Each structure stands twice: as C-alpha cells, then as structure tokens.
Amino acid sequence: MSAHTRGQSSAPAPGTADTIKAVGYWEKRYETEPEEKANILGYAGALRRNDQLDQALEVLRRGLIKHREDREIAAAYGKILAQKGRFKEALNVIQEAQPPTQPDCKLMSAEAAIHDQLGDHPARATSTRKR
C-alpha cells in the first residue's frame, strides 16, 4: 500500500514504483485530453514529484497558454520556475495571475516565498504592483 492510499501526506520519492506509476497514469490522461485542467495539473505534479522539472515546466507552460486566466496553473508554473531558480520569471508569472481586486492567498503565499528566496524585504511581497 502506498503512502498516498494510507492517508499520509508525504509523497513517494522520485524514481519509486509509486511515482513512476503516477507519471504513467497522468501521462495517459494528459495525452488523451491535454487541454483538461485536471490532467495538466496532475501530469505536471507527477513529473515534479519525479524530479522531471523541465517536463513539468513545459506541461504547465502549455497549460497556461490554453488557460491564460487560471490562477492554479499559474501558481504551479510559478512554483516550478522558482524551484528551477528562475525567480524573477516566477514572480512575473505569479504577479500577472494575481487579480488586483480579489487577491488569491495561494498566489500571495507563492509570491512571498519567491521574495524570500530573492532576499527581498517582506514588505515588498505585499506592495502594490505596477502593471
């Protein structure tokens, strides 16, 4: 029984049978319906957990092109950009996805984490943006 089915929060390690199985499962779904949001996020997440960050980044980039206004895809894309050390690009993606009138707490959290990685003062993470 995998950690996921037992209700534990830790994901299987990269390269394990569970992780490879998840990549295969989501890859099939994604290939069948590549524009479906659940398949984009599922496949990219499985790739990320298997340390296939470049592939996950490409899946999310394509997904963001198809779903330009989707905050969840933008947040996932920004997080992987940051994970790859592309902090400024990640910040731009997340800030573009953030609606100024109704800020999304997940995007705010991701933005704050990126500012932290950049060594920016915490007040900058909540500053107003110029568009």
Helices and strands as residue ranges (DSSP letters): H 17-32, H 37-49, H 53-66, H 71-83, H 87-97, H 105-118, H 122-125
